[in-house]
């Protein structure tokens, strides 16, 4: 088991570093980072000062090697734009993004799992068609448009929610819905499909014959089995939401990792971008791992397999 | 009972969820831009936000007066040029820094000598490297020595050189990569506002400096608090303006600004800026598309593009079409140069003379407002010239421009708010890699203007350079930019052309 864990962790590290090196290379395709840092009115002299100060005058492999050796020693460097240690900045903002991601996930699960279960109980019914419509609309609607529409109604017209910021829980209501709604269709359809399959299985028929109550049949016997792929999907989607919160954080002016990533890209703040990619990669990998463990707990057959 | 409960819940939610109503009621002016501000220091943060905040928290020796076009005394009360490279300043007495320490010559000497030393690490070297040193003559008199004659000295002193208390940067720690960790330096200046709270990248709150000296050109601050925060999305900024969460925003897109104006909920002002738009041609044919080595082709472009219409219809009422390679508001920016009026027929005739009666196809590069560039493309198409648009990030485009890879590029320049042609014409036509023509005649004339402090000598020299540029059409100057400002109906605020909003002069109606 220990060997398995070590193998998984080393693979995770390699994946994170590969992603990071790719991002590093791609960054240079968008132009000279010194120009992006200096702004539009910079002179050649200003640009040269910045190149020398930040090491952009060195070959790209040397720059990457320097960054990598620093990162392996726990030094993620200094943000060129914010003039702050990268690690401090990331850990200061991570809780905000985690709060947004978790609340969006809770919203998505609370909405999609009951919808999926209820749709499976009566397939092709009016409710089933309604649930499928919700799924189709969710998949078709861009999250930024949904976010702005909500803002128009809830913040401007009715004035019951704040427009932007992250000071209170109310500030997270619209962003969580906008972010969570995007993954709702996938989870709902998977729950529905899983429930339909499980409800047709022999052990459900047996349980029903033994007089197990309808609620217990659905939520204790059937859902526990149907939800296994949903757990994997939710874990992956949570990782996606942490990384994909860029748009939502930008729209709602939430001072999290997503907005920081957007700013860093705009400003060609390479140390910050590198670190954000690394952190998000680790989260993604860790969540996938966690999902495997959860699935093994839910279904003992996986442990044996 | 149930509907009542729901109504009660909804009203409770509405009460608690309403955004914090700041503005006049709480004597707090809220403003936002799309950029994060982490380090509140005008030298180590190269953003426009810090130029604005720099003027709120700090004072320079002089202040540019937008109405008179002159420099008013600020921390200096008077000055005298001792030679082309030496100027002596008498300093204002009775000024205190936010920490209570007294301002005097030692602070000026410290600030200038710190900046003049390249090892300071100030990224915008061009803003500071014209200063050689400062020497204390007595407690309220200093001598500033320049590296060489520099006509923009006062413009930089006014816009960019904030005076810090002696020893200000000494306690900042040095990071692993050699840069200073300025987050540990408490912002202290003599300005009309003092930093009351700051959270990295999220907000910077300012409070009125009750000790601010009387009788200065910045006046006496009226509004109790000025809070800045970052809102990356312009739609969100507008939503905050409409709901009272914000009192001031700028750079609002034209259509949105006009819609807001119709609503009557806010004031909307279109104000000129020092930024101009221009087309630069590949005069030496290095891009591989050598159409533009012929002056007739460049002149045909000038006649084909309806600059007036773009300025008025697309940019805004404060925008004007221009003819010389500078902004009309800048010192020595004469518009008395060869003009090319909008005349598509003349453009076609010039193209035929140049050997292109059926036009041609070329690559046009742009980066800023796509709709402006598309209008250019439309006008060119009307005379048979087909532009293939390449839309890039500024950093990518500038590299290509400097490498001579762009046949025509549609660019802009803001002159760092310096009201002098040296900040634009000299930058682009003195033979550097930014110079599309590298014409020795312009370089010589500009050098004459740049090394003199005699206004008449300078005007004459720049006129010569501007005439050559216009005659040869190395650039096609297009129009001045104009910005839409949107702010609360309760706010008394006047925007200025130099794009340094004087928020410290604002007051409530």
Interface residues (C-beta under 8 A of the other chain):
Chain A: X30 X31 X32 X33 X35 X36 X37 X38 X39 X40 X41 X42 X43 X44 X45 X46 X49 X50 X53 X54 X55 X70 X75 X77 X78 X79 X81 X82 X83 X84 X85 X89 X92 X93 X148 X151 X152 X155 X156 X158 X159 X160 X161 X162 X163 X164 X165 X170 X250 X251 X252 X253 X255 X259 X260 X262 X263 X268
Chain B: X10 X13 X14 X16 X17 X18 X19 X20 X32 X35 X36 X38 X39 X44 X45 X46 X47 X118 X121 X123 X124 X125 X126 X129 X175 X176 X177 X178 X179 X180 X181 X182 X183 X200 X201 X202 X229 X230 X231 X232 X233 X235 X236 X239 X240 X242 X243 X245 X392 X393 X394 X395 X396 X397 X398 X399 X412 X413 X414 X415 X416 X427 X432 X433 X434
